[in-house]
Amino acid sequence: MTHVIDGNAVAEEVRTDIRAGIDALESEGVTPGLATVLMGGDAGSATYVSMKQRACSEVGIDGTTVEIDPEEPPETLYETIDDLNADPAIHGILVQMPLPDHVPKREVLSRVDPMKDVDGFHPENVGRLVSGDPRFKPCTPHGIQKLLASAGVDPEGKDAVVLGRSDIVGKPMANLLLQKVEGGNATVTVCHSRTQDLAEKTRAADILVAAVGRPEMVTGDMLSEGVVVIDVGTNRVDADNEKGYELTGDVDFESAKEKASVISPSPGGVGPMTITMLLYNTVVAASLQSGVDVDL
């Protein structure tokens, strides 16, 4: 019988540990603080930011949102980041993507203090991840590791295929699965839009992580029996309902479920873990900056 991962349940287990970490910090007079900077005009981003702030309040993190008019020059965003870098009450900084076209993304990511970069996107933190000494693991890939562990899946010695090569999911996911540590030690193949004979490669996977942003691209005939499938995608597709759309993953769940031994649904799988691991990283950041040890 296929095990369907409940991302909400796993997220709540991790949040129990997060709350214990926050209690340890507060016993030493430290309240973790997370600042989210919103400059884009995307409605989805605004919704996502509000979800992050609600999650902060639920676990006891002091969440702050700074909104900047998307018509402002990049310098306005840089100055805001500089102020947050210098604020001792702020332990984590997250700049919500996407940014307006006139704002250079890489310059922004490099501007955040790497000790407060709870997304793990600063070049210093990316380098530490690749070298096997991560300060902050990027939230979605780290959350996927937690989901795999919750289902009793050990990647060691397995053939893992990561479908997608984004800086946010694909590349760091491949790095985490490859590393010679618990939750890694897999043989990793990264596939993307130029990969030839994609189905042949996905059928060779013991573990498949789909993160391409294409609705139901992965179908059951692209999988081998007993594969572990993690669906990262969250795509809007037209639907005959009140909203006019529904959310679906990168995997055709019903056909994939017939082949998979373990599968995460979308929504309800990876999504809850992403915000949870952001909270996790904020507690880690507060611990590192305050010198108060936290067991997470």
N, C-alpha and C positions, 0 to 999 in steps of 0.2 A: 504494500500500500504506500502510495506517495505521501511523504511528509510535507505539508504546506506550512512554511514558516510564518509565524504570527509576529510581524515586525513591531506591532504595538506592545505586545507582551514582553518581548526582549528589551525594547526601549525602556519599559517601566522597571525592569530588573536593573538595568544600567543606571537609571535615575535614582534608584535606592542607594547605590554606591555613591553617586554624585552628592546626594543630600548628606550622607555621612561625611564626605569630604568637606562640604560646606560647613557642617557643624564643627569639624576640627579646626577649620580656619577661623570661624567666628569665635571659638573659645580663646583664640589668641588675638582677638580684636580686628580680624580681617574679614571684610565682606567682599566677595568677588564682584567685580564690575565689568560689564560688557557694553561697549558702545557700537551701535550699528549706524553706519553712514549711508543715507539714501540720497542719491543725486539723480538717478534715472527717473523717467516719467512713466515707466511700465507699471500697469495696474497689478500684474502678477507679483512684481517685486515688492510693492507696497503690502500686499497680502502676506507675502512670505515674511517680511520684516515684522509685521504685527504678530505672526505666529511665533517668531523667535522671542519677541518681548514677552508674550504670554507664557512661554515655556520658562523664561528666566524667572518670572514672578512665582511660578509654581514650585520651583526648587529652592528659591532664596537668593538668586543672583540679582544684583542691582543692574537692571537693564536700562539703557538710554538710547534713544533714537535721535540722530541729528539729520535734519532734512536740509538739502541744498537745492536751490532752483537749478534745473538742468540747463538753463541758459547761461549760468555763471561761467566765468573762465576757469580753466584748470587750477589756477593759483588759489582760488577760493577753497577748493577741495584740499589742496596741499596744506594750506594754512590750518584748516580744520583738523587734518590728520596730525600736524605738528603739535597742535594744542592738546589733542588726546594722547599723543605720545608722552607729553610732559606731565599729564595729570596722574598722580599716584593712585587715585581712586579707580582709575580705569586699568584693568588688567588685560582685557582683550579688546581688539578692534577688528571689526568686520566691515569692509566696504562692499555694499551690495552691488552685484553685477546684474544686468549689463549697465555700463556707463554710457553717457552721451558720446556720440561719435567724435566730438572734438577733444575728448579727454583721453590721453594715452594710458591704456590699462597697465602696461608694464611699469611705467613711471609711478603710478599710484601704488601698485603692489610693493614696489621697492621703497616707497615712502614710509610705510607702516613699520614701526619698531619691530624687529624680528622676535623679540621677547613677548610682544603683544599680538603677534600674527596668528590668531587662533584658527584661521583657515588653513595655515600651512603653505601659503603661496609665495611668501617672500623668497627671493633667490637663495638666501642663506639657509632657510628651512627646507627648500627643495633639495639643495645640495646635501644637507644632513640626512634627509630621507634616502637619497640615492646611495650615500656612503654607508648606510646601515646604522646611523646614529640619530634617529628622528627626535626632534624636540616636540613637535606637534604633528601627528599623523592627520592628513586631510580627512575631513569629517565623513564623507560618503564612503571612501575605501575602508576607513577604520571601522565604520558601522557594518560594512559587509563582512569584515573579519569576525566581528562579534556575532553576526547572524550565522555564519558558518560554524563557529564554535558552539553556538546554542543548539545547532542541529547535529552535533557530534561529528562534523566533517573536518578531518585533518588534511590540509593540502599537501603534506609531506609526501614526496614521491609521485604525486598525481600530475597528470597533464591538464594544465589550466589554459583556457582560451579566453582572452579579454577582447571583446568586440567593441572597439572604440579607442581612440588615442587622444582624448582631451586632456588638458592639463589638470582638470578638476577631478576626473574619475579614471579614465583609461590608463594614463601613464603612471600615476601613483599607485593604482591598483596592481598593475603589473610589477612594480617595484616591491610592494609589500608581499605579494605572493612569492616572489623570487628569493627574498632574503632568507638567510640561514638562521632563522629564529622560529619560535613557536608561532603557528599561524601562517608560516611560509614554507620554504623548501620545496615548492612546486617547480615543475618545468613549464615555462610560460611562453605562450604564443600570443602576439598582439595582432589582431586583424582590423582592417579599416576599409574605407571606400574603394581602395585600389587593390585590395586582396583578390587574387584569382582563386577560383575553385573554393569559395568560402565554405560551402556546405561540407566539402571533404574535410576541411580543417575543424569545423564545429563538431562533426561526427567523431573526431578523434579525441574530443575533450572529455575528461572526467569531471571537470568543473568548468562551467561556462558563465562568464559575467557579461551580460548584454547591456551596453551603454552607448548606443548610437543615435538615439533620438528619432527612430523611425518606427511608427506604429506596427506592432506585430510582425516585425521583419523576420524573427526567428520562429520557424514552424517545427512541428514535431518531426517531420522527415529530415530535418537538419541535425537531429540529435541521435545519440546512441542510447541503448537501454541502460538505465541506472545512473545517468548523468545527474549532476547537481547543477541546477539552474538558478542564477541570481539575476533578476530583472531590475535594472536601474531606471529604465525609461518611464517617463510620465508624459504622455502625449494627449492632446485634445483632438478628438475626432468628432465629426458631425453625428448627431443622434436625434432621434425623434422623441424628445422629452422636453420638459419644461425649460431646462437650461439651453437646449439646442446643441449640447455636446456631452460627451462622456470622456472619462480618462481611461487610457489603456497603456500598457507597457510596450516594450520593444519585443516582447515574446508573446506569441499566440498561446495563451495560458492553457486552453483546453487541450490542444493537440500536444503541447509540450508536456503536460501533466501525465499523458499516457506513457511517456518514455522516462520521465525523471523519477529518481528516488527521493530527491529533495528539490523543492522549488519555492521561490518567493513570489508572491503575487504583486501586481501593481495596479492600483494603489494598495497600501497596507503591508508592504514588505520593507524595502530599503528606505522609503520616505521618512517614516518616524525616527529612524536611526540617525539621519543626517543632522537634524536639529539636536538630538540627544548628544551626539558626539561633539557638537559645538559647545554645549554646556560643559561637557567633560573637559574639553581643551581649555575652557575659561578657568575651570578649577585648577587644572595643571598650571596655567599661567600665573594664577594668583599664588599658588604654592611656590613656584620658582622665584617670583618677584619678592615675596614676603619672607622666604626662608622657612616657612612653616611646612613641615612634612605632611603629606597627605597620601593615604594608601588607597589607590584606585586600581 
